[in-house]
Amino acid sequence: MKFAKIIAVVLFVFCSTALAQTSPKVKRLNPQPKTLLLVGNSFFYFNDSMHRFVGGMVAEGMPELRGQYRATSVTISGSGLNWHDMEGYLKPGSGMAS
């Protein structure tokens, strides 16, 4: 029984380190993104919309950034993420991409 516990712990340690993520090659984007697109269903929209809460938190936490960033919410009532045309939202001229 003791041996089985030791083996289980060793396997857990090896498996958890194997799943560890490596550091991304790109650390900073240039130019920095200035737009946040929140895509979801009606839960993102009710109670003054999620993009207003995110914008409010940024404005409170980093007032020097006020007005430099924008957030847009795209919602379809009762939908799943697969209902949204994500490629269309991100195409230039769609009104979403900038």
C-alpha positions in Angstrom: 0.0 0.0 0.0 2.8 2.4 0.9 4.6 1.6 -2.4 1.4 2.4 -4.4 1.1 5.8 -2.7 4.7 6.6 -3.6 4.2 5.6 -7.2 1.0 7.7 -7.4 2.8 10.7 -6.0 5.7 10.3 -8.5 3.3 9.8 -11.4 1.4 12.9 -10.3 4.6 15.0 -10.2 5.8 13.8 -13.6 2.4 14.3 -15.2 1.9 17.8 -13.7 5.3 19.0 -14.9 4.7 17.6 -18.4 1.6 19.7 -18.7 3.3 22.9 -17.6 3.2 25.6 -20.2 6.3 27.1 -21.8 6.9 30.8 -21.9 5.4 32.4 -25.0 7.9 33.7 -27.6 6.0 37.0 -28.0 6.0 38.9 -24.7 4.6 42.2 -25.9 2.5 43.1 -28.9 3.5 46.1 -31.0 1.4 48.2 -31.3 -0.5 47.4 -28.1 -4.1 46.4 -28.6 -6.5 49.3 -27.8 -9.9 47.4 -28.3 -11.5 44.6 -26.3 -14.2 42.6 -28.0 -16.5 40.7 -25.6 -18.6 38.0 -27.4 -21.4 36.2 -25.6 -25.1 35.9 -25.0 -27.6 38.0 -23.1 -25.8 37.3 -19.8 -23.0 39.6 -21.1 -25.6 42.3 -21.8 -27.9 42.5 -18.8 -27.1 44.8 -15.8 -25.3 47.5 -17.9 -23.3 45.1 -20.0 -19.9 43.4 -19.3 -17.9 45.9 -21.3 -19.1 48.8 -19.0 -17.8 46.8 -16.0 -14.4 46.1 -17.5 -14.1 49.7 -18.6 -15.0 50.9 -15.2 -12.5 48.7 -13.5 -9.7 49.9 -15.9 -10.7 53.5 -15.3 -10.7 53.1 -11.5 -7.5 51.0 -11.4 -5.5 53.0 -14.0 -7.0 56.4 -14.4 -4.2 57.5 -16.7 -5.5 55.1 -19.4 -9.0 56.5 -19.4 -10.2 57.2 -22.9 -7.3 55.4 -24.5 -9.0 52.0 -24.8 -12.5 50.9 -25.9 -14.6 47.8 -25.3 -17.4 46.5 -27.5 -19.9 43.8 -26.6 -21.5 41.6 -29.2 -24.4 39.5 -27.9 -27.0 37.2 -29.3 -29.8 36.5 -26.8 -29.9 32.8 -25.7 -27.0 31.9 -28.0 -23.9 29.8 -27.8 -20.5 30.9 -28.9 -20.9 28.9 -32.1 -23.7 31.2 -33.2 -21.3 34.1 -33.6 -19.4 34.8 -36.8 -16.0 35.3 -35.1 -14.1 35.7 -38.4 -16.6 38.3 -39.6 -16.2 40.3 -36.4 -12.5 40.5 -36.8 -12.4 41.4 -40.5 -11.3 45.0 -41.4 -14.4 47.1 -42.2 -16.7 45.1 -39.9 -16.8 47.9 -37.4 -15.2 45.6 -34.8 -11.6 45.4 -36.0 -9.5 48.5 -35.6 
